[in-house]
Amino acid sequence: MAFTADEIANINNAALENYIDKGKVWAQNITNKPMLQAFNAAAGKFNGGKDYVSFAVKAGQGGGTLAGYSGDDQLSYYNPTGTKRAKFQWREHFMGTVVTMTELKVDGINVTEDGADQSTNAMDGREEHALANLLDEKNEILGEDYAFSLDRLIHGDGSTDAKAIAGIQSIILDSPTVGSTGSLSRVANSWWRNRAATVANGIAGFQGAITVNTASGGALIEFLEKEWLQLSKYRKGTTKYKLFAGSDFIAGYRKEMRANGYYTMTGLKGTVDGSQGSLEWKGTPIEWDPTLDDLSLAKRMYVIDMSKTGLRLLYMDGNRMKKHNPARPYDRMVMYNGLSMTGVLVAKQLNTSAVYDIA
């Protein structure tokens, strides 16, 4: 089968006769992925099970009330209830690449086969014409495409692929008083809701998006101060917050800070610098998440409890970025590489996390 135009272009770009920065291909569109990085850093694992990862959750009160009595008044007893099970379905994912041995020959790479095993080595004199190791570059691209895809899934609600992991928008809802999470109704269980200030929440009759206003100490700043109290209502000692915001939200927050005198003394040798330092809220950095901008959520900030009792990414044991190198078909001179993962995003508590939008 003949090469496609894209395959030919890829070979030519990786093995130019006239080149700059030999041995390195400079990637142009790899963005930072702070949310994915944070979830991966705190990721846990599970050991299988049929379809779901399940947890016991409860409101904390079972319906009992202290009642006064005197003398031989009849006393009443009750049977505490309220424990429920939240369940989240784990999902399997795969991504793989194929490279022809002809492509590798053009790049000066020889493939040695020993049964199903394949190994590569550079041909003598390859450095005279090759720009970069084509196989390495293809594997690096595979890794970045894997990270890009997983980052998008983590930010999503599970609607783009019915067989893929459902992300934060399936758990931290724009309108938290409707629907269900982990098969538990948010309507019937008021304690099973995240905090929200969004357009959708406003339409539902609750707190809508916040309008940035520098007057009276700053409308956004004042709102966040009040929200901190609400988030702390059920916060435990293990709660660990991460804040991810789009560029417009950060710009609005900075605007109110500048207008209300939040400056630092810099440039004492005569340099005038109008920039601000890194942003924080209650001592926690507000990280710019480029993916939010890409998803048209530049006006949004997520406050995510990433402790073991909040939101957590779990990988099935032994199935976190698992590598696959299947043997080539007997009638095709190709090499295959693949990556897979089996995982689930879960939540054991929702009322310590939030989503906020500015108007």
Summary of the structure (lengths in Angstrom):
residues: 359
radius of gyration: 26.9
end to end distance: 54.4
largest distance: 102.0
contacts: 993
relative contact order: 0.19
helix: 26%
strand: 25%
